[in-house]
């Protein structure tokens, strides 16, 4: 197991997924659960293999699940939700598996965040429970999980399941943004840009642009659009450059961010304006698009 981690992360040796998978497989062959889950993840992601092998990953995750591994239950749930590995998409099955994962390990951050969203949105017939959603997000957020920190920030901003506290919301987004979480970087940038109006963060156009750039570097569509507005109007240290603004709108559209289209049309028709809208992402769930 240790040798597998050395090769997977390149500790003192050249990083080598194939070599890592070989050592993890040896551990898995000995029925060690951690080895099984690491093999399954690499198979699912196509690391150390020629291509992803969802069916093999599912088989190995099931081996680990039989040993009571919370992560394995969670990942099987994700495969059911996405319909990978030949499984029929089934949100009820997904929720059941992730709920089991949470019961097996009450501190497993991904399951907590997923179940928080289940209770927040009432997914697969689950009764909505905002207090429980907030509790689960809070538990994962306090362990440093960026997606949960982002979600908890949204709850504090809106006063859902927790007291409305805009300072607390910005604190959680700041923590997630520091870990490179693009939606948190984007939301925090908007609040800095709106400082004159929101009165809970100082106006900081330069800081906002920096955060928009960081989020855009992760192909975050809304941040491309906000950067376009900065170049259109020369905000936050950006020189006025309408050509650059148009290019950024196209990049946003390439990422599927349709609201950029109206910004692009305004640029093309030269209806110059300054408008920063609150393009929030909505509560986010780890790698699972529950809305289909």
N, C-alpha and C positions, 0 to 999 in steps of 0.2 A: 504493500500500500504506500509506504513512505517513498519508495523509488518512483512509483507512478506519479506522485505529487511533485517530486523533484523535476521530472521530465515535463509534466504538464505546465508547470509555472516557470520552468527554467531557472531553478535554484542552483547556481554554480555550474550549470551545464547548458548546452544549447537547447532551447525549447523544442520538444519533439512529441507531438500528439500520438504518433504511431507507437513510440516506445512507451509512453504513458499508458496507452490503452493495453499494451501487452502486459504490463505489470498489474494494472487494475484487473485484467481478466484472470490473472493468476489468483488474485485475492478473491474474486467472485467465484472461481472454481472451488474455493475452500468454504463457500457459503458465508463469507463475510459480507454483511449488509452494506457497509460503506463502499466496498469494492463493487458490489452489484449496482448500486445507484450511480456510481461514477461511470461504469461501463455503459449503463443505459443512457445517461445523459450524452455521452460521447457518440453513441450510436444514433441517437435521435438528432443530434446536431451535425452529424457527418464529420466528426473530428477523429482523426486517426484511421479513418476508413475512406474508401473512394467516394462514397456518397452516403447521405442519411439513410438509415435503416429503421424506420418507425416500428415495423413489426417485431424486429429483434429487440428494440428498445422496450416495447410493451412487454414482451416475454420476460425480460430481465427485471423491469420494474415490478412485475407481478411476483417474481421470485422474492424480491426485497419486501414487497407488501406482505407476503406470507410470514415474513419475520417480524411484522409489526412496525415497519418503517414509515414514519409520517411523510417524509419527502416522496416516497414511492407512491403512496395513495394520492398525494397532491398531483404528481405528474401524470398518473393514469387519468385523473380527472381532467387534466388539460387536454390529453389526447382524445378523450370522449367529447369534450366541448368542441374541439376543432375538427373532429371527424378524421383524424389521421390514423395511420396503422390499420386502415380498413374498418374502423369503428363507425357506427352510425351516430351522428351528433345527437347528444342527449343531455340537455341542461340539468334535468332532475338527477341523472346518474352522476353528472359532474358535481353538483352540489352535495350529494350524498358522500362521494369520495373525499371531497375537500373538508366536509364536516368531520369525517372520520379522522382525517389527517390532523385537524385541529384538536380533536379529543386525545389523540395519541401523543401529541406534543403541543402543549398549550402555548409554548414560546416560539413555535415555528412561524416566522414572520410572514412568509408568503401565503400560508393558509389563513392566517389571521386577517391579512389584507383582503384576500379573496372573499372570506366569509363576511367581512365588514361590508363589502360591496353587495353581497347577497342580501343582507339585512337592510341595507340602505335603499336598494332598488326593488326588493321583493321579488327576486329572481326565482323562476321555476316554482311559483306558487308559495314561496316562503313569505310568511307574514312580515311586513316591514317592522323594524325595530330600530329606531334611530339611536336610542341609548346604547344598545348592544353594538351597533355599527361603530359608534364613537369609541366605545371601550376597546374594541378589537383594533381599530386604527391606532388608538393611543398606545396600546401595548406594543404594537410593532414599531410605531414611531419612536418610542422611548428606547427601543433597541437599536435605533439608527437606520431603519429601513426607509429609504427615500420616498418610495411610492406611498407608503402609509403616512409619512410626514406631509406630503402634498395633500392627500385626502383629508387629513386632520385639519390642515390649514383651511381648506374649503369649508369644512363644517364650522370652524370657529368664525370664519368670515360671514357665513349665513345664519349662524346660531341654530344649527341642526344637531340635536342630541347633546349639545354643549352650550355653554353661555356664549353669546356673541362677543367676540373679543378680537378686534382687528389687529391689535398689536401682536397678540398670540398667533394669529394667522400668518402674519409676515415673518414671525420668528420661525415657524415650522417651514415655510417656504424657503427661508434663508438657509436653514439646515439642509434641506433637500437640494437646493441650488448649489450649495458648496460641494455636494457629491456628484454634480454634473447632471442633475435631473432637469431635462429641457423644459417640461411644462411649468415647473416651479421657477426656473430662471425667467421664463416668459411672463408669468403672473407677477413676479416680484418686479420685473422691469416696468410693467404697466403701472404698478403702484408708485414707483419712483417717478415715472413720467407724469403721473396725475397728482404729484405731491401738493400742488397748490389747492387741489380740490378735496383730497381725501383726509388731509390733516393728521394722518397717523404714520406717514413716512415723509421725510424731507424731499423736496423737489431735487432730483438729481438726474438731469438729462444724460450726462456723460456716463454715469453708472448704469442707466437704463440701456443705453446703446451697447455697452460692453456685455450686458446680460443677453440682449437680443442676439448679438453676434455669437455668443456661446451656444445659445439654443439653436440658432440657424445652422451652426456648424454640425449639429446633429439632425439636420434636415427637418426642423420644426417649421411647418408652413406658416403659421400665424406670425412667427418672428421674422421670417423673410418679408412679410407684408409691412410690419412695423418698421423694419429697417428701410424699406422703400420710402415710407413717409418721412423718415429722418433725412434721407438723401434728397427728397423732394423739397424739403423746407430748410435744410441746413441745421438740423437739430443735433445737440449732443456731440459736437465736434465734427460732424459729417459735412463736407462741402456740398453745396447745392449741385446736384448731378441728376437730371431727369432721366438720362439714358441708363444710369446705374439703377435708378428707382424702377424703371420698366423691366430691366433684367431681373431684379429681385422679385418682382411680381410674377414673372414667368417661372422663376424657381419655385415660388410658393404654389403655383398651379401645377407644376410638375410633381409636387408632393401631394397633390389632391386637395389643396386648400382653396376651395371655390370662392370664398369671400374676397380673395385677391383679384378676382375678375373685375369687380366693380371699381376697385382702386386703379386697375390697369386702364379701364375705360375712361376714368376721370383724367388720368394722365394723358391719354391719347387725345382727349377733347380739350385738354388744357384747362380743365375746371380745377384750378389750384385751391386747395383747402388744407386745413390742419385738423386732423381728427384722429384721436386715439381711442379705440373702442375696447371694451373689456371683453376680449376674446378668450374667455376661460375655457379650459379643456373639459371640465366635468370630472367627476371622480374617476380615477384611473385604476385599472386592475392589472396585475402582473401578467402580461403577455396573453390575456384572454379578452377577446372582443365579445362581450356578452350581448351586445346589441346587434350582432350578426353582421 
